[in-house]
Structure formats: structure tokens, C-alpha cells
Amino acid sequence: MTEDWQQGGFGLYIHWPFCEAKCPYCDFNSHVSRQIDQKAWRDAYLGELNRAAGEAPGRVLNAVFFGGGTPSLMDPQIVADIIDAIKRLWPIANDLELTLEANPGSVEAGRFAAYRQAGISRVSMGIQALNDSDLRRLGRIHSAKEALAAFDIARNAFDRVSFDLIYGRQDQTLQDWNDELKQALSLAIDHISLYQLTVEQGTAFGDRYNRGKLRGLPDEDLGADMYSLTQDICGEMGMPAYEVSNHARDNAQSRHNLIYWRYGDYIGIGPGAHGRLTLGGQKWATECYSNPNRWLTGAADADAEKPRQSLGPAEQASEYVMMGLRLKEGIDLDRYARIAGSPIEATKIDHLRNIGMIDLHGSILSVTDQGIMLLNAVLKDLLTDQ
């Protein structure tokens, strides 16, 4: 019998928790460490992969993502050993996607050639800005020139290269963003992730904001204009949005991230890594311990993961909607009803459709361009009392 997770596929996320410096806006589980025993980390990853394969054997693996942190600081041989183990432990899809995140400051031609030889097929680069003053404000340790040089190295080593930019930065004008985005899209990329700067509590930016010292952020109207401009320019240049913050040319979407958004199963390995795993018909939320030393020592005793949370039908259905409506393709209401055991109320759908927030084609519900600007409100309307 086909289980629901197979509608989205199966992936692996490998978290490398170390960076050369901590960016002030970053709330990811990343740490700066002067000494890293890479062999110990290799052994821990391989042990956890073996454990995971024992739990979920025989599944066809669609994508692997090395995230962080800065995985481009990993010894390429460790990446090779992990990929070799993965291919030994699971059957793999013919179009298996293997992505590695990289920061421009850690990009070297020789290292990237070694990653390619190890099996990496796609690189996602954290460029974030294309001018030096904004890079300094964002706490980045590379220059714009270094970023472009790193991109050239990556493009020569890999067929598929994506990079991230942050907009809505301090004192950034609409014209500034217009010029920068067009420059970025001219670099022959096939995928780009464009995030409006958000100030997260618990970060250095969050502390500055609370003290009234993070000035020059865009107001709500300028932020909305920047988002609209982003959609227009990306569409004109053949990079339409397929998800709220992600744009790609045809067939260049991130297959790994599509597993998340299409509510497939994925195993998270490494400090702080999350997962969703269906076992015996029950879907579980998994989370690894976030402290690197705690995870590393725990992995030796198969104790790197916190107690799992079982997800009931209502929780699964809500997650499916929250993830799936980020995608342009939307969600299947029939699938929702199978997960939840009952459909979304027709009156809610009719209301949102009448006010132009959603479209409905057969059983496929998607959010309109207008609705995507108010996605949280749309989700609240659909899911309240469901």
C-alpha cells in the first residue's frame, strides 16, 4: 500500500554545525570552533546513517542535503565517505540530487573539484549581498569580489549552482534592490533563494533591534514593494517563483526542499537536525540534540536524538497545508482529507476564493499572488478549528 509520505519523496539532511564566524542575523544551529576532530565527526555521521538505514531500509532516496553551518568546511574525503555509505545503505533514484551549502570565503577550486569527485551534484552558496558595505553590515567575511570569484569556481565545477541573497537590508532602496537583483540574475544561475531580512530574537541583530540600534530597516510598504519587484524581475528573466522565497528555471527546482514542501519523509542527522519519518503507518517528528558535543558523544551510543513526537492526523494535515501552500503548485484537497480524515470546510475555501486569496482547480488549492503576501492569514483561516 502506498503510504502518504511517498507523495513527497524521501530525503536525507546532514547538518554540519561549524562556521568560521557567526553572522548577526543567523538563528541556525551554527558554532565557531577552533579545533574540530573531523575523523570523530565522520565516524558519528556514518554510525547515525547505519542506525537510520536499519529503521527505514529499502526506501528509494531522492535527495541528500549537506547544510549548516558551513559544510564547505568539511574535509572532502568525509563528504565522499558519507556519500559512499548512503549509496550502500539505500537504493537511490536515477536523478539523485546531492547538494552542499557553501560560503564564498571557504570556496577553493581544488576543494570544489574534490566535492564533485565525491558525488556532490549541486552547490548552494550563501552570497547574501553583492556590495561590500552591506556584506560588512551582515557580518559576512567575504567581499563582493570574492563572492563572484567563488561563484565562477562553483559554476565550473558543478552543473547546478544556486545562491542566496537577502533583501530589505538597512538603508536599501527599491532601486538598489532592482539593480542588485538584475545583476544576480545575469550570472547564468538556474536557481536563486531570495529572503527578506527578518530580525530573529536571540541573534545579535535581535539584541540590537531591541535596543533601538538596528536602524534603516524598510517599513511594511517598502518591504511589500520589494517583494513585488522581486516577483516581476524574476518572472521577466525566466526565474519564476516556485515557492515563497525560491525561484528557478524549468526543472531546476531544489528537489530536496520539495520533499519538505510536498510533505515527504526525511531523516535529519547532525546537531539540531529535524526530521519527519513514517514507521509502521505512524509519522514521527524527530529532532537531534543541538549542542555539538552532546550530539557527538550521543551518536556513539545511539543517543543523539531527543525523544520523538508522534504526529496525529490533525497535526499531519496542518503541516501538509502549511508546507504545501508555500508552493505555487499548492496542495491536493483529496490528500488533505485522507490525512486528516475529513475535508477542509467548503465555506472557508469559498470565502478565501471569493476575496481572491486562493485558486481552486479540481482538487488542487493554491494561493494567488495576492494571497501569498498574506499567507499567514490564509493559513489561519484555513486551519482554525480544523
C-alpha positions as CSV (number, residue, x, y, z in Angstrom):
1,M,0.0,0.0,0.0
2,T,1.3,3.5,-0.9
3,E,2.0,5.5,2.3
4,D,1.3,9.2,2.3
5,W,4.9,10.2,2.6
6,Q,5.6,8.7,-0.8
7,Q,3.6,11.6,-2.4
8,G,6.6,13.9,-1.4
9,G,9.6,11.5,-1.6
10,F,12.4,10.6,0.8
11,G,15.5,12.6,1.6
12,L,18.4,12.9,4.0
13,Y,19.6,16.1,5.7
14,I,23.2,16.2,7.1
15,H,23.9,19.1,9.4
16,W,27.5,20.4,9.8
17,P,27.3,22.8,12.8
18,F,30.5,24.8,12.3
19,C,31.2,28.2,10.8
20,E,34.2,30.4,10.6
21,A,32.2,33.3,12.1
22,K,28.6,33.7,13.4
23,C,26.5,36.1,11.3
24,P,24.5,38.6,13.4
25,Y,21.2,37.7,11.7
26,C,21.6,33.9,11.8
27,D,19.4,31.8,14.1
28,F,20.5,28.5,12.7
29,N,22.4,26.0,14.9
30,S,25.9,27.1,14.0
31,H,29.0,27.4,16.1
32,V,32.5,28.7,15.8
33,S,35.2,26.3,16.9
34,R,39.0,26.5,16.5
35,Q,39.5,22.8,16.7
36,I,37.4,20.2,15.0
37,D,38.1,16.5,15.1
38,Q,36.9,15.7,11.6
39,K,37.5,12.0,11.9
40,A,35.3,11.8,15.0
41,W,32.6,13.6,13.1
42,R,32.9,11.3,10.2
43,D,32.5,8.3,12.4
44,A,29.5,9.8,14.1
45,Y,27.7,10.5,10.8
46,L,28.4,7.1,9.5
47,G,27.1,5.5,12.7
48,E,23.9,7.5,12.6
49,L,23.4,6.7,8.9
50,N,23.7,3.0,9.7
51,R,21.2,3.4,12.5
52,A,18.8,5.3,10.3
53,A,19.0,2.7,7.5
54,G,18.2,0.0,9.9
55,E,14.9,1.8,10.8
56,A,14.0,2.8,7.3
57,P,15.5,0.3,4.9
58,G,14.8,-0.2,1.2
59,R,13.4,3.3,0.5
60,V,14.4,5.0,-2.7
61,L,16.4,8.1,-1.8
62,N,15.6,11.2,-3.9
63,A,17.9,13.8,-2.4
64,V,20.7,14.5,0.1
65,F,21.4,17.9,1.5
66,F,24.6,18.9,3.5
67,G,23.5,22.0,5.4
68,G,24.8,24.1,8.3
69,G,26.8,25.9,9.5
70,T,29.2,25.8,6.6
71,P,29.5,22.3,5.2
72,S,32.2,23.5,2.7
73,L,34.5,23.5,5.7
74,M,34.2,19.7,5.8
75,D,37.1,17.6,4.6
76,P,36.0,16.5,1.1
77,Q,37.0,12.9,2.0
78,I,34.5,12.9,4.8
79,V,31.8,14.0,2.3
80,A,32.9,11.2,0.0
81,D,32.8,8.6,2.8
82,I,29.3,9.8,3.8
83,I,28.0,9.6,0.2
84,D,29.5,6.2,-0.3
85,A,27.8,5.0,2.8
86,I,24.5,6.5,1.8
87,K,24.6,4.8,-1.6
88,R,25.4,1.5,0.1
89,L,22.6,1.8,2.6
90,W,19.7,2.9,0.4
91,P,18.6,2.4,-3.2
92,I,18.9,5.7,-4.9
93,A,16.8,7.5,-7.5
94,N,18.3,7.8,-11.0
95,D,18.2,11.6,-10.6
96,L,19.5,11.6,-7.0
97,E,20.3,15.2,-6.1
98,L,23.3,15.8,-3.7
99,T,23.5,19.4,-2.5
100,L,26.2,21.1,-0.4
101,E,25.9,24.5,1.1
102,A,29.0,26.8,0.8
103,N,30.1,30.2,1.9
104,P,32.2,32.1,-0.6
105,G,35.0,32.6,1.9
106,S,35.6,28.8,2.1
107,V,35.4,28.1,-1.7
108,E,38.6,26.8,-3.3
109,A,38.9,25.3,-6.8
110,G,40.7,22.2,-5.5
111,R,38.2,21.6,-2.7
112,F,35.3,22.0,-5.0
113,A,36.8,19.6,-7.5
114,A,37.1,17.1,-4.7
115,Y,33.5,17.6,-3.7
116,R,32.4,17.0,-7.3
117,Q,34.5,13.8,-7.3
118,A,32.9,12.7,-4.0
119,G,29.5,12.9,-5.7
120,I,28.1,16.4,-4.9
121,S,26.0,17.4,-7.9
122,R,24.6,20.8,-6.7
123,V,26.0,23.7,-4.7
124,S,24.0,26.3,-2.8
125,M,26.1,29.4,-2.0
126,G,25.4,31.9,0.8
127,I,26.3,35.1,-1.0
128,Q,23.7,37.3,0.7
129,A,24.7,40.7,-0.9
130,L,26.7,42.0,-3.9
131,N,28.2,45.1,-2.3
132,D,30.9,45.2,0.4
133,S,29.2,47.7,2.7
134,D,26.1,45.6,3.1
135,L,28.2,42.4,3.4
136,R,30.0,44.0,6.3
137,R,26.7,45.0,8.0
138,L,25.5,41.4,7.6
139,G,28.7,40.2,9.3
140,R,29.9,38.3,6.2
141,I,33.6,37.6,6.0
142,H,33.8,37.7,2.2
143,S,33.8,40.6,-0.2
144,A,31.6,41.0,-3.3
145,K,34.6,40.3,-5.5
146,E,35.3,37.1,-3.6
147,A,31.7,36.1,-3.9
148,L,31.7,36.4,-7.7
149,A,35.0,34.6,-7.9
150,A,33.6,31.8,-5.8
151,F,30.6,31.6,-8.0
152,D,32.8,31.2,-11.0
153,I,34.7,28.3,-9.3
154,A,31.4,26.6,-8.4
155,R,29.9,27.1,-11.9
156,N,32.9,25.5,-13.4
157,A,32.8,22.5,-11.0
158,F,29.1,21.8,-10.9
159,D,26.2,21.8,-13.4
160,R,23.8,23.2,-10.9
161,V,24.6,26.2,-8.7
162,S,22.2,28.2,-6.5
163,F,22.8,31.2,-4.3
164,D,21.0,33.1,-1.6
165,L,20.5,36.9,-1.4
166,I,19.0,38.8,1.5
167,Y,17.0,42.0,0.7
168,G,15.2,44.5,2.8
169,R,18.6,45.4,4.3
170,Q,19.4,48.5,6.3
171,D,19.0,51.7,4.1
172,Q,18.5,49.6,1.0
173,T,16.3,51.4,-1.6
174,L,13.9,49.9,-4.1
175,Q,16.3,51.0,-6.9
176,D,19.3,49.4,-5.1
177,W,17.4,46.1,-4.9
178,N,16.3,46.4,-8.6
179,D,19.9,46.8,-9.7
180,E,21.4,44.1,-7.5
181,L,18.7,41.5,-8.4
182,K,19.2,42.1,-12.1
183,Q,23.0,41.7,-11.6
184,A,22.4,38.4,-9.7
185,L,20.1,37.0,-12.3
186,S,22.6,37.8,-15.1
187,L,25.1,35.4,-13.7
188,A,23.7,32.3,-15.5
189,I,22.3,30.7,-12.4
190,D,19.4,28.3,-12.6
191,H,18.1,28.7,-9.0
192,I,18.1,31.6,-6.5
193,S,16.7,31.9,-3.0
194,L,15.7,35.5,-2.1
195,Y,14.9,36.2,1.6
196,Q,13.6,39.4,3.1
197,L,15.7,40.2,6.1
198,T,13.9,39.1,9.3
199,V,15.1,40.1,12.7
200,E,15.1,37.0,14.9
201,Q,15.2,37.1,18.7
202,G,18.2,35.5,20.2
203,T,20.5,36.8,17.5
204,A,22.9,39.8,17.5
205,F,20.5,41.7,15.2
206,G,17.7,40.9,17.6
207,D,19.6,42.3,20.5
208,R,20.4,45.5,18.5
209,Y,16.9,45.9,17.4
210,N,15.6,45.6,21.0
211,R,18.0,48.4,21.9
212,G,16.8,50.6,19.1
213,K,20.2,50.4,17.3
214,L,19.2,48.5,14.2
215,R,18.2,51.4,12.1
216,G,17.3,51.8,8.4
217,L,15.1,48.7,8.1
218,P,12.3,49.1,5.4
219,D,8.8,49.8,6.6
220,E,6.0,47.5,5.7
221,D,5.1,49.3,2.4
222,L,8.7,49.3,1.1
223,G,9.0,45.6,2.1
224,A,5.9,44.8,0.1
225,D,7.2,46.8,-2.9
226,M,10.5,44.9,-2.7
227,Y,8.7,41.6,-2.7
228,S,6.5,42.6,-5.7
229,L,9.5,43.9,-7.6
230,T,11.3,40.6,-6.9
231,Q,8.4,38.6,-8.5
232,D,8.3,40.9,-11.5
233,I,12.0,40.8,-12.3
234,C,12.5,37.1,-11.7
235,G,9.5,36.3,-13.9
236,E,10.8,38.6,-16.7
237,M,14.2,36.9,-16.5
238,G,12.9,33.3,-16.7
239,M,13.2,32.6,-13.0
240,P,9.7,32.5,-11.7
241,A,8.9,31.7,-8.0
242,Y,8.0,28.1,-7.4
243,E,7.9,28.7,-3.6
244,V,7.6,31.8,-1.4
245,S,11.3,32.6,-1.4
246,N,12.7,30.3,-4.1
247,H,13.0,30.9,-7.9
248,A,14.2,28.5,-10.6
249,R,14.4,27.9,-14.3
250,D,12.4,24.9,-15.6
251,N,13.4,21.6,-14.0
252,A,16.0,23.3,-11.7
253,Q,13.9,23.4,-8.5
254,S,15.6,22.1,-5.4
255,R,14.5,18.5,-5.2
256,H,15.5,18.2,-1.6
257,N,13.5,21.2,-0.4
258,L,10.5,20.0,-2.5
259,I,10.5,16.9,-0.2
260,Y,9.8,19.2,2.7
261,W,7.2,21.3,1.0
262,R,5.4,18.3,-0.5
263,Y,5.4,16.7,2.9
264,G,7.5,13.7,2.2
265,D,9.8,11.9,4.7
266,Y,13.3,13.0,5.5
267,I,15.8,11.9,8.1
268,G,17.8,14.6,9.9
269,I,21.3,13.7,11.1
270,G,23.7,16.1,12.9
271,P,23.3,18.6,15.8
272,G,19.8,20.2,15.8
273,A,18.7,18.4,12.7
274,H,14.9,17.8,12.4
275,G,13.2,15.0,10.5
276,R,9.8,13.5,9.6
277,L,9.7,9.8,9.5
278,T,6.8,7.4,8.9
279,L,7.3,4.0,10.5
280,G,4.6,1.4,10.6
281,G,2.0,3.9,9.4
282,Q,2.8,6.4,12.2
283,K,4.5,9.7,11.3
284,W,7.1,10.9,13.8
285,A,8.7,14.3,14.3
286,T,12.4,13.8,15.1
287,E,15.0,16.3,16.4
288,C,18.6,15.8,17.3
289,Y,20.3,17.4,20.3
290,S,21.6,20.8,19.2
291,N,24.8,21.0,21.2
292,P,27.6,19.7,19.0
293,N,29.4,17.9,21.8
294,R,26.2,16.4,23.2
295,W,25.3,15.1,19.7
296,L,28.8,13.8,19.0
297,T,29.0,11.8,22.3
298,G,25.4,10.7,22.0
299,A,26.0,9.4,18.5
300,A,28.5,6.9,19.8
301,D,25.7,5.3,22.0
302,A,22.8,5.8,19.5
303,D,21.6,8.6,21.8
304,A,21.9,11.6,19.5
305,E,18.2,12.2,19.1
306,K,15.6,13.7,21.5
307,P,12.5,11.6,22.3
308,R,10.3,11.5,19.3
309,Q,6.9,13.2,19.0
310,S,4.1,11.2,17.3
311,L,2.0,13.3,14.9
312,G,-1.7,12.7,14.8
313,P,-3.9,13.1,11.7
314,A,-4.8,16.7,12.5
315,E,-1.2,17.7,13.1
316,Q,0.0,16.0,9.9
317,A,-2.8,17.6,7.9
318,S,-1.9,21.0,9.3
319,E,1.8,20.6,8.5
320,Y,0.9,19.5,5.0
321,V,-1.1,22.7,4.4
322,M,1.5,24.9,6.0
323,M,4.3,23.5,3.9
324,G,2.4,22.8,0.7
325,L,0.8,26.3,0.3
326,R,4.3,27.8,0.2
327,L,4.5,26.2,-3.3
328,K,3.0,27.7,-6.4
329,E,1.6,24.3,-7.2
330,G,-0.4,24.2,-4.0
331,I,-1.9,21.2,-2.2
332,D,-4.3,18.4,-3.1
333,L,-7.5,18.7,-1.0
334,D,-8.2,15.0,-1.6
335,R,-4.8,14.2,0.0
336,Y,-5.6,16.5,2.9
337,A,-8.9,14.7,3.5
338,R,-7.1,11.3,3.5
339,I,-4.5,12.6,6.0
340,A,-7.0,14.4,8.3
341,G,-9.9,12.0,8.0
342,S,-12.2,14.9,7.0
343,P,-12.0,17.7,4.4
344,I,-11.4,21.4,4.9
345,E,-14.7,23.2,5.3
346,A,-16.1,24.3,2.0
347,T,-17.3,27.6,3.4
348,K,-13.7,28.5,4.3
349,I,-12.5,27.7,0.8
350,D,-15.4,29.6,-0.8
351,H,-14.7,32.7,1.4
352,L,-10.9,32.8,0.5
353,R,-11.7,32.2,-3.1
354,N,-14.2,35.0,-3.3
355,I,-11.8,37.5,-1.8
356,G,-9.0,36.5,-4.3
357,M,-6.7,34.8,-1.8
358,I,-6.8,31.3,-3.3
359,D,-7.4,29.4,-6.6
360,L,-9.1,26.1,-6.9
361,H,-8.7,23.8,-9.9
362,G,-10.3,20.4,-9.4
363,S,-8.9,19.2,-6.0
364,I,-5.8,21.5,-6.3
365,L,-5.8,24.5,-4.0
366,S,-3.1,27.1,-4.4
367,V,-2.5,30.6,-3.1
368,T,-2.8,33.6,-5.5
369,D,-0.2,36.3,-5.9
370,Q,-2.3,38.5,-3.7
371,G,-2.8,35.7,-1.1
372,I,0.9,34.9,-0.9
373,M,1.5,38.3,0.5
374,L,-0.9,37.4,3.3
375,L,0.0,33.7,3.6
376,N,-0.1,33.5,7.4
377,A,-3.6,34.9,7.4
378,V,-4.7,32.5,4.7
379,L,-3.3,29.6,6.7
380,K,-5.0,30.8,9.9
381,D,-8.4,31.0,8.1
382,L,-8.0,27.5,6.6
383,L,-6.7,25.7,9.7
384,T,-8.6,27.4,12.6
385,D,-10.8,24.7,14.3
386,Q,-9.8,22.1,11.7
